[in-house]
């Protein structure tokens, strides 16, 4: 077995620095491992998806703010096979937050 470990740090400044690294080294882009851990509901009063927007602001400063908010709709408990974000089969770009 190996003892390799992967440690990552996520805050607004680290995301800005990662995006700046991409620009400085003329890389083709940046990937997000998982955006479900971003503050997509804006609990921290930084708007929805602050980590994603920190990257967008560096890579594409001309981008306008896009409102990702959607009305909350309650679904029956049996629609949730597990806790977390579950895709909605009737809407390809929609997810249900199951608890």
N, CA, C and O atoms as a GROMACS GRO file, in nm:
protein
  396
    1UNK      N    1   0.082  -0.118   0.000
    1UNK     CA    2   0.000   0.000   0.000
    1UNK      C    3   0.087   0.125   0.000
    1UNK      O    4   0.206   0.121   0.031
    2UNK      N    5   0.026   0.231  -0.035
    2UNK     CA    6   0.096   0.360  -0.036
    2UNK      C    7   0.041   0.448   0.074
    2UNK      O    8  -0.072   0.431   0.121
    3UNK      N    9   0.121   0.541   0.113
    3UNK     CA   10   0.081   0.637   0.216
    3UNK      C   11   0.064   0.776   0.158
    3UNK      O   12   0.083   0.876   0.227
    4UNK      N   13   0.029   0.782   0.031
    4UNK     CA   14   0.012   0.913  -0.033
    4UNK      C   15  -0.115   0.979   0.019
    4UNK      O   16  -0.218   0.914   0.037
    5UNK      N   17  -0.104   1.107   0.042
    5UNK     CA   18  -0.218   1.183   0.093
    5UNK      C   19  -0.239   1.304   0.004
    5UNK      O   20  -0.144   1.361  -0.050
    6UNK      N   21  -0.362   1.343  -0.010
    6UNK     CA   22  -0.397   1.463  -0.085
    6UNK      C   23  -0.466   1.558   0.010
    6UNK      O   24  -0.570   1.526   0.069
    7UNK      N   25  -0.408   1.674   0.026
    7UNK     CA   26  -0.464   1.775   0.114
    7UNK      C   27  -0.496   1.897   0.029
    7UNK      O   28  -0.413   1.941  -0.050
    8UNK      N   29  -0.614   1.949   0.046
    8UNK     CA   30  -0.653   2.068  -0.030
    8UNK      C   31  -0.707   2.172   0.066
    8UNK      O   32  -0.755   2.141   0.175
    9UNK      N   33  -0.699   2.296   0.024
    9UNK     CA   34  -0.747   2.406   0.106
    9UNK      C   35  -0.838   2.491   0.020
    9UNK      O   36  -0.800   2.529  -0.091
   10UNK      N   37  -0.956   2.520   0.068
   10UNK     CA   38  -1.053   2.596  -0.010
   10UNK      C   39  -1.100   2.719   0.065
   10UNK      O   40  -1.169   2.710   0.166
   11UNK      N   41  -1.064   2.833   0.014
   11UNK     CA   42  -1.123   2.960   0.055
   11UNK      C   43  -1.117   3.052  -0.066
   11UNK      O   44  -1.060   3.016  -0.169
   12UNK      N   45  -1.175   3.170  -0.056
   12UNK     CA   46  -1.180   3.260  -0.172
   12UNK      C   47  -1.041   3.293  -0.224
   12UNK      O   48  -1.019   3.294  -0.345
   13UNK      N   49  -0.947   3.321  -0.134
   13UNK     CA   50  -0.812   3.359  -0.178
   13UNK      C   51  -0.742   3.244  -0.249
   13UNK      O   52  -0.674   3.266  -0.349
   14UNK      N   53  -0.756   3.121  -0.198
   14UNK     CA   54  -0.690   3.008  -0.265
   14UNK      C   55  -0.749   2.984  -0.404
   14UNK      O   56  -0.676   2.948  -0.496
   15UNK      N   57  -0.878   3.004  -0.420
   15UNK     CA   58  -0.939   2.989  -0.552
   15UNK      C   59  -0.891   3.100  -0.647
   15UNK      O   60  -0.867   3.074  -0.765
   16UNK      N   61  -0.876   3.220  -0.596
   16UNK     CA   62  -0.824   3.329  -0.680
   16UNK      C   63  -0.681   3.300  -0.725
   16UNK      O   64  -0.645   3.323  -0.840
   17UNK      N   65  -0.600   3.249  -0.632
   17UNK     CA   66  -0.460   3.218  -0.666
   17UNK      C   67  -0.450   3.104  -0.767
   17UNK      O   68  -0.365   3.106  -0.855
   18UNK      N   69  -0.537   3.005  -0.753
   18UNK     CA   70  -0.538   2.894  -0.849
   18UNK      C   71  -0.575   2.945  -0.988
   18UNK      O   72  -0.515   2.904  -1.088
   19UNK      N   73  -0.674   3.033  -0.996
   19UNK     CA   74  -0.715   3.089  -1.125
   19UNK      C   75  -0.604   3.176  -1.183
   19UNK      O   76  -0.579   3.172  -1.304
   20UNK      N   77  -0.537   3.254  -1.100
   20UNK     CA   78  -0.426   3.338  -1.147
   20UNK      C   79  -0.312   3.251  -1.199
   20UNK      O   80  -0.247   3.288  -1.297
   21UNK      N   81  -0.287   3.138  -1.135
   21UNK     CA   82  -0.184   3.044  -1.181
   21UNK      C   83  -0.217   2.996  -1.323
   21UNK      O   84  -0.129   2.987  -1.408
   22UNK      N   85  -0.344   2.966  -1.347
   22UNK     CA   86  -0.388   2.922  -1.480
   22UNK      C   87  -0.358   3.030  -1.584
   22UNK      O   88  -0.307   3.000  -1.691
   23UNK      N   89  -0.390   3.154  -1.551
   23UNK     CA   90  -0.363   3.265  -1.644
   23UNK      C   91  -0.214   3.286  -1.664
   23UNK      O   92  -0.167   3.300  -1.777
   24UNK      N   93  -0.140   3.290  -1.553
   24UNK     CA   94   0.005   3.316  -1.560
   24UNK      C   95   0.079   3.213  -1.643
   24UNK      O   96   0.178   3.245  -1.709
   25UNK      N   97   0.032   3.089  -1.640
   25UNK     CA   98   0.099   2.981  -1.712
   25UNK      C   99   0.029   2.947  -1.843
   25UNK      O  100   0.060   2.846  -1.907
   26UNK      N  101  -0.065   3.031  -1.882
   26UNK     CA  102  -0.138   3.016  -2.009
   26UNK      C  103  -0.192   2.873  -2.027
   26UNK      O  104  -0.180   2.813  -2.133
   27UNK      N  105  -0.252   2.822  -1.920
   27UNK     CA  106  -0.312   2.689  -1.926
   27UNK      C  107  -0.449   2.698  -1.994
   27UNK      O  108  -0.504   2.808  -2.008
   28UNK      N  109  -0.502   2.587  -2.036
   28UNK     CA  110  -0.626   2.585  -2.112
   28UNK      C  111  -0.752   2.607  -2.030
   28UNK      O  112  -0.857   2.634  -2.087
   29UNK      N  113  -0.744   2.596  -1.900
   29UNK     CA  114  -0.864   2.613  -1.818
   29UNK      C  115  -0.841   2.558  -1.680
   29UNK      O  116  -0.729   2.526  -1.640
   30UNK      N  117  -0.949   2.547  -1.607
   30UNK     CA  118  -0.942   2.498  -1.470
   30UNK      C  119  -1.063   2.408  -1.447
   30UNK      O  120  -1.171   2.434  -1.499
   31UNK      N  121  -1.045   2.303  -1.371
   31UNK     CA  122  -1.155   2.211  -1.341
   31UNK      C  123  -1.192   2.218  -1.194
   31UNK      O  124  -1.109   2.246  -1.108
   32UNK      N  125  -1.318   2.195  -1.168
   32UNK     CA  126  -1.366   2.190  -1.030
   32UNK      C  127  -1.399   2.045  -0.996
   32UNK      O  128  -1.478   1.981  -1.065
   33UNK      N  129  -1.338   1.995  -0.891
   33UNK     CA  130  -1.362   1.857  -0.852
   33UNK      C  131  -1.507   1.837  -0.812
   33UNK      O  132  -1.571   1.739  -0.850
   34UNK      N  133  -1.559   1.931  -0.735
   34UNK     CA  134  -1.696   1.920  -0.688
   34UNK      C  135  -1.745   2.058  -0.647
   34UNK      O  136  -1.686   2.121  -0.560
   35UNK      N  137  -1.853   2.105  -0.708
   35UNK     CA  138  -1.904   2.236  -0.669
   35UNK      C  139  -2.016   2.225  -0.566
   35UNK      O  140  -2.070   2.326  -0.522
   36UNK      N  141  -2.052   2.102  -0.526
   36UNK     CA  142  -2.158   2.088  -0.428
   36UNK      C  143  -2.115   2.132  -0.289
   36UNK      O  144  -2.198   2.148  -0.200
   37UNK      N  145  -1.984   2.154  -0.269
   37UNK     CA  146  -1.937   2.204  -0.141
   37UNK      C  147  -1.919   2.355  -0.141
   37UNK      O  148  -1.880   2.413  -0.040
   38UNK      N  149  -1.948   2.418  -0.255
   38UNK     CA  150  -1.950   2.564  -0.262
   38UNK      C  151  -2.080   2.610  -0.195
   38UNK      O  152  -2.176   2.533  -0.186
   39UNK      N  153  -2.083   2.731  -0.150
   39UNK     CA  154  -2.200   2.785  -0.080
   39UNK      C  155  -2.306   2.825  -0.182
   39UNK      O  156  -2.329   2.944  -0.206
   40UNK      N  157  -2.371   2.725  -0.241
   40UNK     CA  158  -2.464   2.752  -0.351
   40UNK      C  159  -2.591   2.823  -0.307
   40UNK      O  160  -2.664   2.876  -0.391
   41UNK      N  161  -2.619   2.826  -0.177
   41UNK     CA  162  -2.737   2.897  -0.130
   41UNK      C  163  -2.703   3.034  -0.070
   41UNK      O  164  -2.792   3.107  -0.028
   42UNK      N  165  -2.576   3.068  -0.067
   42UNK     CA  166  -2.536   3.200  -0.020
   42UNK      C  167  -2.547   3.222   0.129
   42UNK      O  168  -2.574   3.334   0.172
   43UNK      N  169  -2.529   3.118   0.209
   43UNK     CA  170  -2.539   3.131   0.355
   43UNK      C  171  -2.437   3.228   0.413
   43UNK      O  172  -2.464   3.291   0.515
   44UNK      N  173  -2.321   3.241   0.350
   44UNK     CA  174  -2.213   3.327   0.403
   44UNK      C  175  -2.228   3.472   0.358
   44UNK      O  176  -2.138   3.553   0.379
   45UNK      N  177  -2.341   3.505   0.297
   45UNK     CA  178  -2.369   3.642   0.250
   45UNK      C  179  -2.268   3.689   0.145
   45UNK      O  180  -2.238   3.808   0.137
   46UNK      N  181  -2.216   3.595   0.065
   46UNK     CA  182  -2.125   3.628  -0.045
   46UNK      C  183  -2.190   3.599  -0.179
   46UNK      O  184  -2.123   3.600  -0.282
   47UNK      N  185  -2.320   3.573  -0.179
   47UNK     CA  186  -2.391   3.535  -0.300
   47UNK      C  187  -2.375   3.386  -0.323
   47UNK      O  188  -2.295   3.321  -0.256
   48UNK      N  189  -2.452   3.331  -0.417
   48UNK     CA  190  -2.438   3.189  -0.445
   48UNK      C  191  -2.307   3.158  -0.517
   48UNK      O  192  -2.258   3.238  -0.597
   49UNK      N  193  -2.252   3.044  -0.488
   49UNK     CA  194  -2.130   2.994  -0.552
   49UNK      C  195  -2.012   3.091  -0.542
   49UNK      O  196  -1.956   3.128  -0.645
   50UNK      N  197  -1.973   3.134  -0.422
   50UNK     CA  198  -1.862   3.230  -0.412
   50UNK      C  199  -1.728   3.175  -0.461
   50UNK      O  200  -1.649   3.250  -0.517
   51UNK      N  201  -1.701   3.045  -0.442
   51UNK     CA  202  -1.574   2.989  -0.490
   51UNK      C  203  -1.571   2.989  -0.642
   51UNK      O  204  -1.471   3.029  -0.703
   52UNK      N  205  -1.679   2.946  -0.704
   52UNK     CA  206  -1.686   2.944  -0.849
   52UNK      C  207  -1.673   3.084  -0.906
   52UNK      O  208  -1.600   3.105  -1.004
   53UNK      N  209  -1.741   3.181  -0.847
   53UNK     CA  210  -1.733   3.318  -0.897
   53UNK      C  211  -1.597   3.382  -0.873
   53UNK      O  212  -1.557   3.470  -0.949
   54UNK      N  213  -1.525   3.339  -0.769
   54UNK     CA  214  -1.389   3.390  -0.747
   54UNK      C  215  -1.301   3.350  -0.865
   54UNK      O  216  -1.218   3.429  -0.910
   55UNK      N  217  -1.319   3.228  -0.915
   55UNK     CA  218  -1.243   3.180  -1.031
   55UNK      C  219  -1.287   3.253  -1.158
   55UNK      O  220  -1.203   3.299  -1.236
   56UNK      N  221  -1.417   3.264  -1.178
   56UNK     CA  222  -1.470   3.331  -1.297
   56UNK      C  223  -1.423   3.476  -1.302
   56UNK      O  224  -1.387   3.527  -1.408
   57UNK      N  225  -1.423   3.544  -1.187
   57UNK     CA  226  -1.381   3.685  -1.183
   57UNK      C  227  -1.237   3.703  -1.229
   57UNK      O  228  -1.203   3.806  -1.287
   58UNK      N  229  -1.151   3.604  -1.204
   58UNK     CA  230  -1.011   3.611  -1.248
   58UNK      C  231  -0.999   3.572  -1.395
   58UNK      O  232  -0.934   3.642  -1.473
   59UNK      N  233  -1.061   3.461  -1.432
   59UNK     CA  234  -1.046   3.410  -1.569
   59UNK      C  235  -1.124   3.491  -1.672
   59UNK      O  236  -1.080   3.507  -1.785
   60UNK      N  237  -1.240   3.541  -1.633
   60UNK     CA  238  -1.325   3.616  -1.727
   60UNK      C  239  -1.383   3.737  -1.656
   60UNK      O  240  -1.502   3.739  -1.625
   61UNK      N  241  -1.302   3.838  -1.631
   61UNK     CA  242  -1.350   3.953  -1.554
   61UNK      C  243  -1.464   4.028  -1.620
   61UNK      O  244  -1.536   4.103  -1.554
   62UNK      N  245  -1.482   4.008  -1.750
   62UNK     CA  246  -1.591   4.078  -1.819
   62UNK      C  247  -1.726   4.010  -1.798
   62UNK      O  248  -1.829   4.064  -1.838
   63UNK      N  249  -1.727   3.892  -1.735
   63UNK     CA  250  -1.852   3.819  -1.715
   63UNK      C  251  -1.946   3.897  -1.623
   63UNK      O  252  -1.903   3.962  -1.528
   64UNK      N  253  -2.070   3.889  -1.654
   64UNK     CA  254  -2.172   3.951  -1.570
   64UNK      C  255  -2.219   3.850  -1.467
   64UNK      O  256  -2.209   3.729  -1.488
   65UNK      N  257  -2.271   3.900  -1.357
   65UNK     CA  258  -2.326   3.812  -1.255
   65UNK      C  259  -2.449   3.741  -1.311
   65UNK      O  260  -2.538   3.804  -1.367
   66UNK      N  261  -2.452   3.612  -1.294
   66UNK     CA  262  -2.567   3.532  -1.337
   66UNK      C  263  -2.640   3.487  -1.212
   66UNK      O  264  -2.579   3.434  -1.119
   67UNK      N  265  -2.769   3.506  -1.210
   67UNK     CA  266  -2.849   3.467  -1.094
   67UNK      C  267  -2.883   3.319  -1.106
   67UNK      O  268  -2.963   3.279  -1.190
   68UNK      N  269  -2.820   3.238  -1.019
   68UNK     CA  270  -2.846   3.095  -1.020
   68UNK      C  271  -2.960   3.056  -0.929
   68UNK      O  272  -2.994   2.938  -0.918
   69UNK      N  273  -3.021   3.153  -0.863
   69UNK     CA  274  -3.125   3.119  -0.768
   69UNK      C  275  -3.248   3.066  -0.841
   69UNK      O  276  -3.285   3.114  -0.948
   70UNK      N  277  -3.308   2.970  -0.781
   70UNK     CA  278  -3.432   2.913  -0.833
   70UNK      C  279  -3.529   2.898  -0.716
   70UNK      O  280  -3.485   2.884  -0.602
   71UNK      N  281  -3.657   2.901  -0.742
   71UNK     CA  282  -3.751   2.884  -0.631
   71UNK      C  283  -3.736   2.747  -0.567
   71UNK      O  284  -3.710   2.647  -0.635
   72UNK      N  285  -3.752   2.743  -0.437
   72UNK     CA  286  -3.743   2.616  -0.363
   72UNK      C  287  -3.875   2.542  -0.381
   72UNK      O  288  -3.983   2.599  -0.364
   73UNK      N  289  -3.865   2.416  -0.417
   73UNK     CA  290  -3.983   2.332  -0.431
   73UNK      C  291  -3.966   2.212  -0.341
   73UNK      O  292  -3.862   2.145  -0.343
   74UNK      N  293  -4.067   2.184  -0.262
   74UNK     CA  294  -4.063   2.068  -0.174
   74UNK      C  295  -4.098   1.943  -0.254
   74UNK      O  296  -4.187   1.944  -0.339
   75UNK      N  297  -4.027   1.837  -0.224
   75UNK     CA  298  -4.053   1.709  -0.290
   75UNK      C  299  -4.084   1.606  -0.184
   75UNK      O  300  -4.042   1.622  -0.069
   76UNK      N  301  -4.156   1.501  -0.218
   76UNK     CA  302  -4.185   1.396  -0.119
   76UNK      C  303  -4.057   1.330  -0.071
   76UNK      O  304  -3.960   1.318  -0.146
   77UNK      N  305  -4.057   1.289   0.054
   77UNK     CA  306  -3.937   1.228   0.114
   77UNK      C  307  -3.891   1.106   0.037
   77UNK      O  308  -3.771   1.079   0.029
   78UNK      N  309  -3.984   1.030  -0.021
   78UNK     CA  310  -3.944   0.909  -0.094
   78UNK      C  311  -3.876   0.941  -0.227
   78UNK      O  312  -3.828   0.850  -0.295
   79UNK      N  313  -3.873   1.068  -0.266
   79UNK     CA  314  -3.802   1.108  -0.388
   79UNK      C  315  -3.652   1.117  -0.364
   79UNK      O  316  -3.575   1.132  -0.459
   80UNK      N  317  -3.611   1.109  -0.239
   80UNK     CA  318  -3.469   1.121  -0.203
   80UNK      C  319  -3.413   0.983  -0.169
   80UNK      O  320  -3.441   0.929  -0.062
   81UNK      N  321  -3.333   0.926  -0.259
   81UNK     CA  322  -3.274   0.796  -0.229
   81UNK      C  323  -3.161   0.803  -0.127
   81UNK      O  324  -3.126   0.703  -0.065
   82UNK      N  325  -3.102   0.922  -0.109
   82UNK     CA  326  -2.993   0.942  -0.015
   82UNK      C  327  -2.981   1.091   0.015
   82UNK      O  328  -3.041   1.174  -0.054
   83UNK      N  329  -2.904   1.126   0.118
   83UNK     CA  330  -2.881   1.267   0.152
   83UNK      C  331  -2.783   1.329   0.055
   83UNK      O  332  -2.690   1.263   0.008
   84UNK      N  333  -2.804   1.456   0.024
   84UNK     CA  334  -2.716   1.528  -0.067
   84UNK      C  335  -2.792   1.576  -0.188
   84UNK      O  336  -2.915   1.577  -0.189
   85UNK      N  337  -2.718   1.618  -0.289
   85UNK     CA  338  -2.779   1.668  -0.412
   85UNK      C  339  -2.812   1.551  -0.504
   85UNK      O  340  -2.725   1.471  -0.539
   86UNK      N  341  -2.938   1.543  -0.544
   86UNK     CA  342  -2.986   1.434  -0.629
   86UNK      C  343  -3.041   1.496  -0.756
   86UNK      O  344  -3.118   1.592  -0.750
   87UNK      N  345  -3.002   1.443  -0.872
   87UNK     CA  346  -3.051   1.499  -0.998
   87UNK      C  347  -3.200   1.472  -1.014
   87UNK      O  348  -3.252   1.370  -0.968
   88UNK      N  349  -3.266   1.565  -1.080
   88UNK     CA  350  -3.408   1.555  -1.108
   88UNK      C  351  -3.424   1.500  -1.249
   88UNK      O  352  -3.389   1.568  -1.345
   89UNK      N  353  -3.477   1.377  -1.264
   89UNK     CA  354  -3.486   1.317  -1.397
   89UNK      C  355  -3.574   1.396  -1.494
   89UNK      O  356  -3.557   1.384  -1.616
   90UNK      N  357  -3.666   1.476  -1.443
   90UNK     CA  358  -3.754   1.552  -1.532
   90UNK      C  359  -3.693   1.683  -1.578
   90UNK      O  360  -3.747   1.751  -1.665
   91UNK      N  361  -3.578   1.720  -1.519
   91UNK     CA  362  -3.513   1.847  -1.553
   91UNK      C  363  -3.362   1.824  -1.555
   91UNK      O  364  -3.302   1.811  -1.449
   92UNK      N  365  -3.299   1.818  -1.673
   92UNK     CA  366  -3.158   1.782  -1.681
   92UNK      C  367  -3.062   1.876  -1.608
   92UNK      O  368  -2.952   1.835  -1.573
   93UNK      N  369  -3.102   2.000  -1.584
   93UNK     CA  370  -3.014   2.096  -1.516
   93UNK      C  371  -3.058   2.124  -1.374
   93UNK      O  372  -3.013   2.222  -1.314
   94UNK      N  373  -3.146   2.040  -1.318
   94UNK     CA  374  -3.201   2.065  -1.185
   94UNK      C  375  -3.156   1.957  -1.087
   94UNK      O  376  -3.136   1.841  -1.123
   95UNK      N  377  -3.142   1.999  -0.962
   95UNK     CA  378  -3.106   1.907  -0.856
   95UNK      C  379  -3.196   1.930  -0.737
   95UNK      O  380  -3.248   2.040  -0.717
   96UNK      N  381  -3.214   1.826  -0.658
   96UNK     CA  382  -3.292   1.833  -0.536
   96UNK      C  383  -3.195   1.815  -0.421
   96UNK      O  384  -3.113   1.724  -0.423
   97UNK      N  385  -3.204   1.902  -0.320
   97UNK     CA  386  -3.120   1.886  -0.201
   97UNK      C  387  -3.196   1.799  -0.102
   97UNK      O  388  -3.297   1.841  -0.046
   98UNK      N  389  -3.146   1.678  -0.081
   98UNK     CA  390  -3.210   1.583   0.010
   98UNK      C  391  -3.137   1.582   0.143
   98UNK      O  392  -3.014   1.588   0.149
   99UNK      N  393  -3.216   1.574   0.250
   99UNK     CA  394  -3.155   1.573   0.384
   99UNK      C  395  -3.194   1.449   0.459
   99UNK      O  396  -3.152   1.431   0.574
   0.00000   0.00000   0.00000
